[in-house]
Amino acid sequence: MWKRLGKWLAVLLLLTTCTMPPVSGIAAQADAALEAEQSGSTVTISGHTGADDPPKVALLVVDAQGQTVYFQDVAGGGASFRIQFQPAETASNGKAVATLYSRTPVSDTFSLKAENGEEKKIGVTLRIEGFDKEEILAKSGWSIKKGSSVYDLLVYAAEENELDVEVSDPDGDGHDLYVKSIAGLAEFDKGPGSGWVYKVNGVGPQAPVDRYVLEDGDDVEWLYTSDYGNTEIGDGSGQDRIAYRVSNKDAVNVEKALNQLTFAEDVETIARIAEDLFFDLAEYSIEKQRGFVADVGLFLQAACERAATFAVPKKESWETTRVIELPGEDAKKLLAAQAEFQEKLQEMLESSTLYKPLLKELKPTLLIGLPSDQETTKYQILVDREAWEAMRQAGARLGIARGNWRTDLLLKQPLTIGADPFQLTVQFYDDQEQTAQVEEIRNGWTGTLQPLTASYRLESSMAGAVAYQINWPLTGVPEEGGWPSLYVRTGGQAGWQAATPLVTIEEEKAKAVVETPGDMVVMSAQASFQDVLDAPAGYAWAREPVQALAAVGVVKGKSPLRFGLTDTVTRQEFAAMLARISEKEAVGEQRDDGAGISRLEIASRLAQAYGGGGSIEPLRFTDLQMIPELDREAVALCTSHGWMLGRADGRFDPQAVITRAEAAAVLYRFWRNVQTQGK
């Protein structure tokens, strides 16, 4: 407040200040009194202080916007005063309040009109569009004070139309505001990627809403999007806004820094944001800072990626298919900028025992932010030999992102890049096509299937050489008992198939590593095996393994409604299940004689499919002599990794045949372990 006083006092014109101490012999007045009015261009404030007031009492006048337009100390102890002044041109017209800060403060409200009467005005238009193009406020013209921001316009229009507006102000300083809700429609109401964005003259400005100052003739739109990071990027720069979200709701400093990265365009700016963040965090105790470590790690990775984000050249017109080329020279510059920023981080965190270890976890990444437009649904990304070589030397991966959607390319083997550039095609389907795809997937599935993400298509000219780490925003919530499963359609006449990659749900996103590109969607799948759903408490351990492996197509039921928990699993059944996990031809003997498979044979098959690796603990089973020496290494591998367990009495029981429920549990543990290790 006191910083404002100096600014306003410099422009005030004080006409008369009269203070009259109490006349000797006349008692001072007990209670303070105040009266304020404006006549013409002059404001007159008169009254007296209280008898028990200190020698000096503050008198303050604020305008309708809360700005200080006058400040003066008047004599206390019951003295009378009469003050006159002319308000500055910059004062806001409307109701003003004069307050005398006596021991019992008194105030008076009056109508204030700045000198010269008329404020300088500009004309703008405003339109507010809600979810699914609902018209909340039709496009209309507004006359506002020159120097007003987009936020000022929104608040003014909302008051005039009785619309509620809710904003977030992390620092509590009235700056860098974020609009959370308009007319009762709030962020996340329509999904994890939904929220409000604004455009000025058709462009999504790279500035907080309260810092964008409007000019005469500007056309302002507020739009509610269900795919945050998509609708708002119709900006003239052609760059996309990559969305990040903190896990700790108290990490407001980190969240603010992540938002600021969106507007950073060079290494110096990114470094300054990082410095400001660590300066702010230093005000907290070490114990509290420990709760922010994960989110600080997110910020550091995001900041490094921002330093190496490819700015897609601006395009005046948009097509259904957009071709994006990444030249080698640009890749080198971006990776050099990333390395420069990492050096700055090293210096910045040299003495930090809490945050310095996070630098070792940073993954060099060259990121392409896909520009978004209502008309563009397909992107062809071309990366030449020189760019790939630059990434290889930097040990960097290639990330493709659009808002909350992201896919990273992970090298599986050294690349042999020819003269032709590597091509990756990304396609985003419309609602009608996605609905048709979901219905096609549901055909032939006995149980419940619900989409968890939108469907996309990835095509690559380097099939087999790269894997795709998907990171897609959720559009649905997994049902109780449902298992997240990736469905893939590779093209041609092949239909949709459940894929075996492990899908995890984290921070409102579906994550998986996929090796075969094509059409993809994540579904929540729940098989309708009645014997599993009605299984007694003694078989509760089998529900998750059966549901998970059925969802990804590894296990099948004896019939659409029966899994056969207590049935003996045959050699052929187990070989087929294992082959679906390892995506290899079934290994070992496949006699179709209906005979059960022993625990010893299962250990041998799992070890053969795994291929070795990892530490092995010595066997300590009481029936060790029953395990042939040639098979003991396989058994040790299985028990060391936790795929198979011993009996409660300490035996391994190598010759016992197992049930389909036990086989599902063993394969489930094997599958998760293999997927986690990337085998």
C-alpha positions as CSV (number, residue, x, y, z in Angstrom):
1,M,0.0,0.0,0.0
2,W,2.8,2.5,0.9
3,K,4.4,2.0,-2.5
4,R,1.2,3.3,-4.0
5,L,1.1,6.4,-1.8
6,G,4.3,7.8,-3.3
7,K,2.9,7.5,-6.8
8,W,-0.4,9.1,-6.0
9,L,0.9,11.9,-3.8
10,A,3.2,13.0,-6.6
11,V,0.2,13.8,-8.8
12,L,-2.1,15.4,-6.1
13,L,-2.9,19.0,-6.2
14,L,-3.3,20.2,-2.6
15,L,-5.3,23.4,-2.4
16,T,-5.9,24.1,1.2
17,T,-5.0,22.3,4.5
18,C,-6.3,23.9,7.6
19,T,-5.8,22.4,11.0
20,M,-7.2,24.1,14.1
21,P,-6.0,23.0,17.5
22,P,-8.5,23.1,20.3
23,V,-9.1,26.6,21.6
24,S,-7.8,27.0,25.1
25,G,-10.5,26.6,27.7
26,I,-12.8,24.6,25.3
27,A,-13.0,20.9,25.9
28,A,-11.8,18.6,23.0
29,Q,-14.5,16.7,21.2
30,A,-14.7,13.1,22.5
31,D,-15.5,11.1,19.3
32,A,-13.9,11.7,15.9
33,A,-16.1,12.8,13.0
34,L,-15.6,13.0,9.2
35,E,-17.5,14.3,6.2
36,A,-16.4,14.2,2.5
37,E,-17.9,15.7,-0.7
38,Q,-16.9,16.9,-4.1
39,S,-18.0,20.2,-5.6
40,G,-16.9,20.8,-9.1
41,S,-13.3,19.6,-9.4
42,T,-12.6,20.0,-5.7
43,V,-12.9,17.4,-2.9
44,T,-13.5,18.8,0.6
45,I,-13.0,16.7,3.7
46,S,-13.7,18.2,7.1
47,G,-14.2,17.0,10.6
48,H,-12.2,16.5,13.9
49,T,-10.2,13.8,15.6
50,G,-11.1,12.2,18.9
51,A,-10.1,13.6,22.3
52,D,-7.9,10.6,23.1
53,D,-6.2,10.3,19.7
54,P,-2.4,10.5,19.4
55,P,-0.8,13.8,18.2
56,K,-1.0,12.7,14.5
57,V,-3.9,10.7,12.9
58,A,-3.8,9.3,9.3
59,L,-6.4,10.4,6.8
60,L,-6.7,8.2,3.7
61,V,-8.9,8.5,0.5
62,V,-9.2,5.6,-1.9
63,D,-11.2,5.5,-5.2
64,A,-13.6,2.9,-6.6
65,Q,-10.6,0.6,-7.7
66,G,-9.0,0.7,-4.3
67,Q,-6.3,3.1,-5.4
68,T,-5.0,5.7,-2.9
69,V,-5.8,9.2,-4.2
70,Y,-5.0,11.2,-1.1
71,F,-3.1,10.7,2.2
72,Q,-2.4,13.2,5.0
73,D,-1.6,13.3,8.8
74,V,-3.9,15.6,10.7
75,A,-3.6,16.8,14.3
76,G,-5.0,14.5,16.9
77,G,-6.4,15.2,20.4
78,G,-9.7,16.5,19.2
79,A,-8.4,19.0,16.6
80,S,-10.7,20.1,13.8
81,F,-9.5,20.1,10.1
82,R,-10.7,21.0,6.7
83,I,-8.8,19.8,3.6
84,Q,-9.4,20.4,-0.1
85,F,-7.7,18.8,-3.1
86,Q,-8.2,18.0,-6.7
87,P,-8.1,14.3,-7.7
88,A,-5.5,13.3,-10.4
89,E,-6.7,12.4,-13.9
90,T,-5.7,8.7,-13.3
91,A,-8.2,8.3,-10.4
92,S,-11.2,6.1,-11.1
93,N,-14.6,7.7,-11.1
94,G,-17.3,6.3,-8.8
95,K,-17.7,5.7,-5.1
96,A,-14.7,6.8,-3.1
97,V,-14.1,6.3,0.6
98,A,-12.4,8.8,3.0
99,T,-11.2,7.2,6.3
100,L,-9.9,8.9,9.4
101,Y,-7.8,6.3,11.4
102,S,-8.7,7.5,14.8
103,R,-8.7,5.2,17.8
104,T,-12.2,4.4,16.6
105,P,-11.9,4.9,12.8
106,V,-14.6,6.7,11.0
107,S,-15.4,6.8,7.2
108,D,-17.5,8.6,4.7
109,T,-18.4,7.5,1.2
110,F,-18.8,10.1,-1.6
111,S,-19.0,10.3,-5.4
112,L,-15.6,11.0,-7.0
113,K,-15.1,12.4,-10.4
114,A,-11.5,12.9,-11.7
115,E,-10.5,16.3,-13.1
116,N,-11.5,16.9,-16.7
117,G,-14.5,14.6,-16.2
118,E,-14.1,12.2,-19.0
119,E,-11.8,9.1,-18.8
120,K,-9.9,8.1,-21.9
121,K,-11.8,5.1,-23.3
122,I,-11.2,2.4,-25.8
123,G,-13.7,0.2,-27.6
124,V,-13.3,-3.6,-27.6
125,T,-15.5,-6.7,-28.2
126,L,-16.0,-9.7,-25.9
127,R,-17.5,-13.1,-26.4
128,I,-17.7,-16.0,-23.8
129,E,-18.2,-19.6,-25.1
130,G,-18.7,-22.4,-22.7
131,F,-18.5,-26.2,-23.1
132,D,-19.7,-27.7,-26.4
133,K,-19.9,-24.2,-27.8
134,E,-22.6,-23.0,-25.3
135,E,-23.0,-19.3,-25.7
136,I,-22.6,-17.7,-22.2
137,L,-22.1,-14.2,-23.5
138,A,-22.8,-13.2,-27.1
139,K,-20.2,-11.1,-28.9
140,S,-20.8,-7.5,-27.8
141,G,-19.0,-4.1,-27.7
142,W,-17.6,-2.6,-24.6
143,S,-16.2,0.8,-23.7
144,I,-13.4,0.4,-21.1
145,K,-10.7,2.6,-19.6
146,K,-7.5,2.8,-21.6
147,G,-4.9,0.6,-20.0
148,S,-7.3,-2.1,-19.0
149,S,-6.3,-5.7,-19.1
150,V,-8.2,-8.7,-20.4
151,Y,-8.9,-9.6,-16.8
152,D,-10.3,-6.1,-16.2
153,L,-12.7,-6.5,-19.1
154,L,-13.8,-9.9,-18.0
155,V,-14.6,-8.7,-14.4
156,Y,-16.4,-5.6,-15.8
157,A,-18.6,-7.7,-18.2
158,A,-19.2,-10.3,-15.6
159,E,-20.5,-7.8,-13.1
160,E,-22.8,-6.2,-15.8
161,N,-24.2,-9.6,-16.7
162,E,-24.3,-11.1,-13.2
163,L,-21.7,-13.9,-14.0
164,D,-19.6,-15.3,-11.3
165,V,-15.8,-15.4,-11.9
166,E,-13.3,-17.3,-9.8
167,V,-9.6,-16.8,-10.1
168,S,-6.4,-18.3,-8.7
169,D,-3.7,-15.9,-7.3
170,P,-0.9,-18.2,-6.0
171,D,1.3,-15.4,-4.6
172,G,-1.6,-13.3,-3.4
173,D,-0.1,-10.2,-5.0
174,G,-2.8,-9.6,-7.6
175,H,-0.6,-10.6,-10.5
176,D,-0.2,-13.6,-12.8
177,L,-3.8,-14.5,-12.3
178,Y,-5.4,-17.7,-13.6
179,V,-9.2,-17.8,-14.3
180,K,-10.6,-21.0,-12.8
181,S,-14.3,-20.6,-13.3
182,I,-16.8,-18.4,-15.3
183,A,-20.5,-18.6,-14.8
184,G,-20.2,-21.7,-12.6
185,L,-18.2,-23.7,-15.2
186,A,-14.9,-24.5,-13.7
187,E,-11.6,-26.2,-14.8
188,F,-11.7,-30.0,-14.8
189,D,-15.6,-30.0,-14.8
190,K,-15.5,-31.7,-18.2
191,G,-12.4,-33.9,-17.7
192,P,-8.8,-33.7,-16.6
193,G,-7.8,-31.5,-19.6
194,S,-10.7,-29.0,-19.4
195,G,-10.5,-25.3,-18.5
196,W,-10.7,-21.7,-19.6
197,V,-8.4,-20.0,-22.2
198,Y,-8.6,-16.7,-23.9
199,K,-7.7,-15.2,-27.3
200,V,-7.2,-11.7,-28.6
201,N,-7.9,-11.2,-32.3
202,G,-7.9,-14.9,-32.8
203,V,-4.5,-15.5,-31.1
204,G,-3.7,-17.1,-27.8
205,P,-1.4,-14.5,-26.2
206,Q,1.7,-15.8,-24.3
207,A,0.9,-13.6,-21.2
208,P,-1.1,-14.0,-18.0
209,V,-4.6,-12.6,-18.3
210,D,-4.0,-9.6,-16.0
211,R,-0.8,-8.6,-17.8
212,Y,-2.2,-8.4,-21.4
213,V,-3.2,-4.7,-21.9
214,L,-5.9,-4.2,-24.5
215,E,-5.9,-1.7,-27.3
216,D,-8.7,0.0,-29.1
217,G,-10.5,-2.4,-31.5
218,D,-9.3,-5.6,-29.9
219,D,-11.6,-8.7,-30.2
220,V,-11.5,-10.8,-27.0
221,E,-12.8,-14.4,-26.7
222,W,-13.0,-16.6,-23.6
223,L,-13.3,-20.3,-24.6
224,Y,-13.9,-23.4,-22.5
225,T,-11.8,-26.4,-23.8
226,S,-11.9,-30.0,-22.8
227,D,-8.4,-30.5,-24.2
228,Y,-6.3,-27.9,-22.4
229,G,-3.2,-27.1,-24.4
230,N,-5.1,-27.5,-27.6
231,T,-7.8,-24.8,-27.9
232,E,-5.5,-22.0,-26.6
233,I,-2.8,-22.7,-29.1
234,G,-4.0,-20.8,-32.1
235,D,-1.3,-18.3,-31.4
236,G,0.7,-16.5,-34.0
237,S,4.0,-18.1,-33.0
238,G,2.8,-21.5,-34.0
239,Q,4.1,-23.0,-30.8
240,D,2.1,-25.2,-28.5
241,R,1.7,-24.9,-24.8
242,I,3.0,-28.0,-23.0
243,A,0.9,-28.7,-19.9
244,Y,2.4,-29.8,-16.6
245,R,0.8,-30.3,-13.2
246,V,2.3,-30.5,-9.8
247,S,1.5,-33.5,-7.5
248,N,1.7,-31.5,-4.2
249,K,-1.2,-29.0,-4.0
250,D,0.9,-26.8,-1.6
251,A,3.7,-26.4,-4.2
252,V,2.3,-23.1,-5.5
253,N,5.8,-21.7,-6.2
254,V,6.6,-24.7,-8.4
255,E,3.3,-24.4,-10.2
256,K,3.8,-20.7,-10.8
257,A,7.3,-21.4,-12.2
258,L,5.9,-24.1,-14.5
259,N,3.3,-21.7,-15.8
260,Q,6.0,-19.1,-16.4
261,L,8.0,-21.6,-18.5
262,T,5.2,-21.4,-21.1
263,F,6.1,-17.8,-21.9
264,A,9.9,-18.3,-21.7
265,E,11.7,-17.9,-25.1
266,D,15.4,-18.1,-24.3
267,V,17.8,-19.7,-21.8
268,E,18.3,-16.5,-19.8
269,T,14.6,-16.3,-19.1
270,I,14.3,-19.9,-18.2
271,A,17.4,-19.6,-15.9
272,R,15.8,-16.5,-14.2
273,I,12.6,-18.4,-13.6
274,A,14.6,-21.2,-12.0
275,E,16.6,-18.8,-9.8
276,D,13.4,-17.1,-8.6
277,L,11.9,-20.5,-7.8
278,F,14.8,-21.6,-5.6
279,F,14.9,-18.1,-4.0
280,D,11.2,-18.5,-3.0
281,L,11.7,-22.1,-1.8
282,A,14.6,-21.0,0.4
283,E,12.1,-19.2,2.6
284,Y,10.6,-22.6,3.7
285,S,12.0,-25.0,6.2
286,I,14.1,-28.0,4.9
287,E,11.4,-30.3,6.2
288,K,8.7,-28.6,4.1
289,Q,10.9,-28.4,1.1
290,R,11.3,-32.2,1.1
291,G,7.6,-32.4,0.2
292,F,8.3,-30.4,-2.9
293,V,11.3,-32.5,-4.2
294,A,9.2,-34.5,-6.7
295,D,7.6,-31.4,-8.2
296,V,10.9,-29.6,-8.3
297,G,12.2,-32.5,-10.3
298,L,9.3,-32.1,-12.7
299,F,10.1,-28.4,-13.1
300,L,13.8,-29.1,-13.8
301,Q,12.9,-31.6,-16.5
302,A,10.3,-29.2,-18.0
303,A,12.8,-26.3,-17.9
304,C,15.4,-28.4,-19.7
305,E,12.9,-29.4,-22.3
306,R,11.7,-25.8,-22.7
307,A,15.3,-24.8,-23.6
308,A,15.2,-27.4,-26.4
309,T,11.7,-27.0,-27.7
310,F,11.4,-26.7,-31.4
311,A,9.5,-23.6,-32.5
312,V,7.3,-24.7,-35.4
313,P,7.4,-21.9,-38.0
314,K,4.3,-19.8,-38.2
315,K,1.8,-20.8,-41.0
316,E,-0.8,-18.3,-42.2
317,S,-3.3,-21.0,-43.1
318,W,-4.0,-24.4,-41.7
319,E,-4.6,-27.7,-43.5
320,T,-6.0,-31.0,-42.4
321,T,-2.5,-32.4,-42.6
322,R,0.5,-30.3,-41.4
323,V,4.1,-31.2,-42.4
324,I,6.7,-30.2,-39.8
325,E,10.4,-30.5,-40.7
326,L,13.2,-30.6,-38.0
327,P,16.5,-29.6,-39.7
328,G,19.8,-30.7,-38.3
329,E,21.1,-27.1,-37.7
330,D,18.0,-26.3,-35.6
331,A,18.5,-29.5,-33.6
332,K,22.1,-28.7,-32.8
333,K,21.2,-25.2,-31.6
334,L,18.4,-26.4,-29.4
335,L,20.5,-29.2,-27.8
336,A,23.4,-26.7,-27.3
337,A,20.9,-24.3,-25.5
338,Q,19.8,-27.2,-23.3
339,A,23.4,-28.0,-22.4
340,E,23.9,-24.4,-21.6
341,F,20.9,-24.3,-19.3
342,Q,22.0,-27.5,-17.5
343,E,25.4,-25.8,-16.8
344,K,23.6,-22.9,-15.2
345,L,21.6,-25.3,-13.1
346,Q,24.8,-27.0,-11.9
347,E,26.1,-23.6,-10.7
348,M,22.8,-22.7,-9.2
349,L,22.4,-25.9,-7.2
350,E,26.1,-26.5,-6.4
351,S,25.6,-26.2,-2.7
352,S,22.0,-27.7,-2.5
353,T,22.1,-31.2,-1.0
354,L,18.3,-31.4,-1.5
355,Y,17.9,-30.5,-5.1
356,K,21.4,-31.2,-6.7
357,P,20.8,-35.0,-6.9
358,L,17.8,-34.3,-9.2
359,L,20.2,-33.1,-11.9
360,K,21.4,-36.7,-12.4
361,E,17.9,-37.7,-13.2
362,L,17.4,-35.2,-16.1
363,K,16.8,-36.8,-19.5
364,P,18.1,-34.8,-22.4
365,T,15.1,-34.3,-24.7
366,L,14.5,-32.4,-27.9
367,L,10.8,-31.6,-27.8
368,I,8.5,-30.7,-30.7
369,G,5.3,-28.9,-29.5
370,L,2.7,-29.6,-32.1
371,P,0.6,-26.6,-33.1
372,S,-3.1,-27.1,-32.7
373,D,-6.0,-25.9,-34.8
374,Q,-9.6,-26.9,-35.3
375,E,-8.8,-28.0,-38.8
376,T,-5.5,-29.8,-38.3
377,T,-5.9,-33.5,-37.3
378,K,-2.8,-35.0,-38.8
379,Y,0.9,-34.1,-38.5
380,Q,3.8,-35.5,-40.5
381,I,7.1,-34.9,-38.7
382,L,10.3,-35.2,-40.8
383,V,13.7,-35.5,-39.0
384,D,16.8,-35.5,-41.1
385,R,20.0,-37.5,-40.7
386,E,21.9,-34.5,-39.2
387,A,19.3,-34.0,-36.5
388,W,19.2,-37.6,-35.5
389,E,23.0,-37.6,-35.3
390,A,22.9,-34.5,-33.1
391,M,20.4,-36.3,-30.7
392,R,22.5,-39.4,-30.7
393,Q,25.7,-37.6,-29.7
394,A,23.7,-35.7,-26.9
395,G,22.1,-38.9,-25.8
396,A,18.7,-37.2,-26.3
397,R,15.3,-38.6,-27.0
398,L,12.7,-37.0,-29.3
399,G,9.5,-35.9,-27.7
400,I,6.3,-35.0,-29.5
401,A,3.7,-33.1,-27.5
402,R,0.4,-31.3,-27.9
403,G,-1.0,-29.9,-24.7
404,N,-1.5,-32.9,-22.3
405,W,-0.8,-35.4,-25.0
406,R,2.8,-36.6,-25.4
407,T,4.8,-39.4,-27.0
408,D,8.5,-39.9,-26.7
409,L,10.6,-42.0,-29.1
410,L,13.0,-44.4,-27.4
411,L,15.8,-46.0,-29.4
412,K,15.9,-49.8,-29.2
413,Q,19.0,-50.2,-31.3
414,P,21.5,-48.0,-33.2
415,L,19.9,-46.2,-36.1
416,T,21.0,-46.5,-39.7
417,I,19.7,-43.3,-41.1
418,G,19.5,-43.2,-44.9
419,A,19.3,-40.2,-47.2
420,D,15.6,-39.9,-46.6
421,P,14.5,-38.2,-43.4
422,F,12.8,-40.2,-40.7
423,Q,9.0,-39.7,-40.8
424,L,6.6,-40.0,-37.9
425,T,2.9,-39.4,-38.5
426,V,0.5,-38.5,-35.7
427,Q,-3.2,-38.5,-36.3
428,F,-5.9,-37.2,-33.9
429,Y,-9.4,-38.6,-34.6
430,D,-12.7,-36.7,-34.3
431,D,-15.4,-37.8,-31.9
432,Q,-17.4,-39.6,-34.6
433,E,-14.5,-41.8,-35.7
434,Q,-13.5,-42.5,-32.1
435,T,-17.1,-43.7,-31.3
436,A,-17.0,-46.0,-34.2
437,Q,-13.6,-47.4,-33.2
438,V,-14.8,-48.1,-29.6
439,E,-17.9,-50.0,-30.9
440,E,-15.6,-52.1,-33.1
441,I,-13.4,-53.0,-30.2
442,R,-16.4,-54.0,-28.1
443,N,-17.6,-56.4,-30.7
444,G,-16.5,-59.9,-29.6
445,W,-15.6,-58.9,-26.0
446,T,-17.7,-60.5,-23.3
447,G,-17.5,-58.1,-20.4
448,T,-17.3,-54.4,-19.8
449,L,-15.1,-52.0,-22.0
450,Q,-14.9,-48.3,-21.4
451,P,-12.5,-45.9,-23.2
452,L,-10.0,-44.2,-20.9
453,T,-8.3,-42.0,-23.5
454,A,-9.0,-40.7,-27.0
455,S,-7.8,-42.8,-29.9
456,Y,-4.7,-41.8,-31.9
457,R,-2.6,-43.1,-34.7
458,L,1.2,-43.3,-34.8
459,E,3.0,-44.3,-38.0
460,S,6.8,-44.6,-38.3
461,S,9.3,-45.1,-41.1
462,M,11.6,-46.8,-38.5
463,A,9.5,-49.7,-37.4
464,G,11.5,-52.0,-35.1
465,A,14.2,-49.4,-34.3
466,V,12.2,-47.3,-31.9
467,A,9.7,-47.8,-29.1
468,Y,7.0,-45.2,-28.3
469,Q,6.5,-44.1,-24.7
470,I,3.0,-42.8,-24.6
471,N,1.7,-40.3,-22.0
472,W,-1.9,-39.6,-22.8
473,P,-4.5,-37.6,-20.9
474,L,-7.5,-39.5,-19.5
475,T,-10.9,-38.9,-20.8
476,G,-12.5,-41.4,-18.6
477,V,-12.1,-43.0,-15.1
478,P,-11.3,-46.7,-14.7
479,E,-14.2,-48.6,-13.3
480,E,-13.9,-50.7,-10.1
481,G,-12.5,-54.0,-11.1
482,G,-11.6,-52.7,-14.6
483,W,-8.0,-53.0,-15.9
484,P,-6.3,-50.4,-18.1
485,S,-5.5,-52.1,-21.4
486,L,-4.0,-50.8,-24.6
487,Y,-5.9,-51.8,-27.8
488,V,-4.0,-51.6,-31.1
489,R,-5.0,-51.8,-34.8
490,T,-1.9,-52.1,-36.9
491,G,-3.6,-51.5,-40.3
492,G,-4.6,-53.5,-43.3
493,Q,-7.3,-56.0,-42.6
494,A,-6.2,-56.7,-39.1
495,G,-8.7,-55.7,-36.5
496,W,-8.3,-54.3,-33.0
497,Q,-6.3,-56.5,-30.6
498,A,-5.5,-56.2,-26.9
499,A,-1.8,-55.5,-26.5
500,T,0.4,-56.8,-23.7
501,P,2.3,-53.6,-22.7
502,L,1.6,-52.7,-19.1
503,V,-0.5,-49.5,-18.9
504,T,-0.2,-47.4,-15.7
505,I,-2.6,-44.6,-14.6
506,E,-0.6,-41.8,-13.0
507,E,-1.5,-38.1,-12.5
508,E,-4.7,-38.4,-14.7
509,K,-2.7,-39.8,-17.6
510,A,-2.3,-43.3,-19.1
511,K,1.3,-44.3,-19.6
512,A,2.9,-47.3,-21.5
513,V,5.8,-48.2,-23.8
514,V,4.6,-49.5,-27.2
515,E,6.8,-51.1,-29.8
516,T,4.3,-51.6,-32.6
517,P,2.7,-48.4,-34.0
518,G,-0.8,-48.1,-35.4
519,D,-4.2,-47.0,-34.1
520,M,-4.2,-47.0,-30.4
521,V,-6.6,-46.3,-27.5
522,V,-6.6,-47.2,-23.8
523,M,-9.7,-49.0,-22.5
524,S,-10.8,-50.1,-19.0
525,A,-11.6,-53.8,-19.5
526,Q,-13.3,-56.1,-17.1
527,A,-14.0,-59.7,-18.0
528,S,-17.3,-61.2,-17.0
529,F,-16.0,-64.6,-15.6
530,Q,-18.7,-65.4,-13.0
531,D,-16.5,-67.8,-11.1
532,V,-13.9,-65.1,-10.7
533,L,-16.5,-62.5,-9.6
534,D,-18.1,-64.9,-7.1
535,A,-14.8,-66.5,-6.0
536,P,-14.6,-67.3,-2.3
537,A,-12.3,-65.4,0.0
538,G,-9.7,-68.1,-0.3
539,Y,-9.3,-67.2,-4.0
540,A,-9.4,-63.4,-3.7
541,W,-5.7,-63.3,-4.7
542,A,-6.6,-64.6,-8.1
543,R,-9.0,-61.8,-9.1
544,E,-6.5,-59.1,-10.1
545,P,-4.2,-61.5,-12.1
546,V,-7.1,-63.0,-14.0
547,Q,-8.8,-59.7,-14.8
548,A,-5.5,-58.0,-15.8
549,L,-4.3,-60.8,-18.0
550,A,-7.7,-61.2,-19.6
551,A,-7.8,-57.5,-20.3
552,V,-4.5,-57.6,-22.3
553,G,-5.4,-60.9,-24.0
554,V,-3.0,-63.2,-22.3
555,V,-5.5,-65.6,-20.7
556,K,-8.9,-66.7,-22.0
557,G,-11.8,-68.4,-20.3
558,K,-13.1,-71.9,-20.6
559,S,-16.2,-70.2,-21.7
560,P,-17.3,-66.5,-22.0
561,L,-18.6,-66.6,-18.4
562,R,-16.2,-69.1,-16.8
563,F,-12.5,-68.9,-16.3
564,G,-12.0,-72.2,-14.5
565,L,-10.1,-71.1,-11.4
566,T,-9.7,-74.6,-10.0
567,D,-9.1,-76.4,-13.3
568,T,-5.7,-77.8,-13.9
569,V,-3.7,-75.8,-16.5
570,T,-2.4,-77.9,-19.4
571,R,1.0,-77.6,-21.0
572,Q,-0.6,-76.2,-24.2
573,E,-2.6,-73.6,-22.3
574,F,0.4,-72.4,-20.4
575,A,2.6,-72.3,-23.5
576,A,0.0,-70.2,-25.3
577,M,-0.3,-67.8,-22.4
578,L,3.5,-67.4,-22.0
579,A,3.9,-66.9,-25.8
580,R,1.4,-64.0,-25.7
581,I,3.4,-62.3,-23.0
582,S,6.8,-62.7,-24.5
583,E,5.4,-62.1,-28.1
584,K,7.4,-65.1,-29.2
585,E,6.5,-68.5,-30.6
586,A,5.5,-70.9,-27.8
587,V,8.6,-72.5,-26.3
588,G,9.0,-76.1,-25.1
589,E,6.9,-79.2,-25.7
590,Q,3.2,-78.5,-26.7
591,R,1.6,-81.9,-26.5
592,D,-2.2,-81.6,-26.8
593,D,-2.8,-84.4,-24.3
594,G,-4.7,-82.4,-21.7
595,A,-2.0,-83.2,-19.1
596,G,-1.2,-80.8,-16.4
597,I,2.1,-78.9,-16.2
598,S,4.3,-79.2,-13.2
599,R,5.8,-76.4,-11.2
600,L,9.3,-77.5,-12.2
601,E,8.4,-77.3,-15.9
602,I,6.8,-73.9,-15.5
603,A,10.0,-72.6,-13.9
604,S,12.0,-74.0,-16.8
605,R,9.7,-72.3,-19.4
606,L,9.7,-68.9,-17.6
607,A,13.5,-68.9,-17.4
608,Q,13.8,-69.8,-21.1
609,A,11.4,-67.0,-22.0
610,Y,13.1,-64.5,-19.8
611,G,16.6,-65.1,-21.1
612,G,18.5,-64.6,-17.9
613,G,19.8,-61.5,-16.1
614,G,19.5,-60.1,-12.6
615,S,20.7,-61.4,-9.2
616,I,19.8,-64.9,-8.1
617,E,19.5,-65.9,-4.5
618,P,20.5,-69.5,-3.3
619,L,17.7,-72.0,-2.9
620,R,16.7,-72.9,0.7
621,F,13.7,-75.2,0.1
622,T,13.3,-78.2,2.4
623,D,12.8,-80.4,-0.6
624,L,15.8,-79.2,-2.6
625,Q,16.9,-82.8,-3.3
626,M,13.7,-83.2,-5.3
627,I,14.8,-80.5,-7.8
628,P,17.2,-81.8,-10.4
629,E,20.5,-79.9,-10.4
630,L,20.1,-78.9,-14.1
631,D,16.8,-77.1,-13.2
632,R,17.9,-75.4,-10.0
633,E,19.1,-72.3,-11.7
634,A,15.7,-71.8,-13.4
635,V,13.9,-72.3,-10.1
636,A,16.3,-69.9,-8.4
637,L,15.7,-67.3,-11.1
638,C,11.9,-67.6,-10.7
639,T,11.9,-67.4,-6.9
640,S,14.5,-64.6,-6.8
641,H,12.3,-62.4,-9.1
642,G,9.2,-63.4,-7.1
643,W,7.4,-65.0,-10.1
644,M,7.0,-68.3,-8.2
645,L,6.7,-68.8,-4.4
646,G,7.4,-71.8,-2.2
647,R,4.7,-73.7,-0.2
648,A,3.8,-72.6,3.3
649,D,5.7,-75.5,4.8
650,G,9.0,-74.5,3.1
651,R,8.8,-76.9,0.1
652,F,9.0,-75.9,-3.5
653,D,7.0,-79.0,-4.5
654,P,8.5,-79.3,-8.0
655,Q,6.3,-82.1,-9.4
656,A,2.9,-80.6,-8.3
657,V,0.6,-79.6,-11.2
658,I,-1.0,-76.2,-10.8
659,T,-4.5,-74.7,-11.3
660,R,-5.4,-72.1,-13.9
661,A,-5.7,-69.6,-11.0
662,E,-2.2,-70.3,-9.9
663,A,-0.9,-70.1,-13.4
664,A,-2.5,-66.7,-13.8
665,A,-0.9,-65.4,-10.6
666,V,2.6,-66.7,-11.7
667,L,2.2,-65.2,-15.2
668,Y,0.9,-61.9,-13.8
669,R,4.0,-61.4,-11.6
670,F,6.2,-62.4,-14.5
671,W,4.5,-60.0,-16.9
672,R,4.7,-57.0,-14.6
673,N,8.3,-57.7,-13.8
674,V,9.2,-58.0,-17.5
675,Q,7.3,-54.9,-18.5
676,T,8.9,-52.9,-15.7
677,Q,12.4,-53.9,-16.7
678,G,11.7,-53.3,-20.4
679,K,12.7,-56.9,-21.3
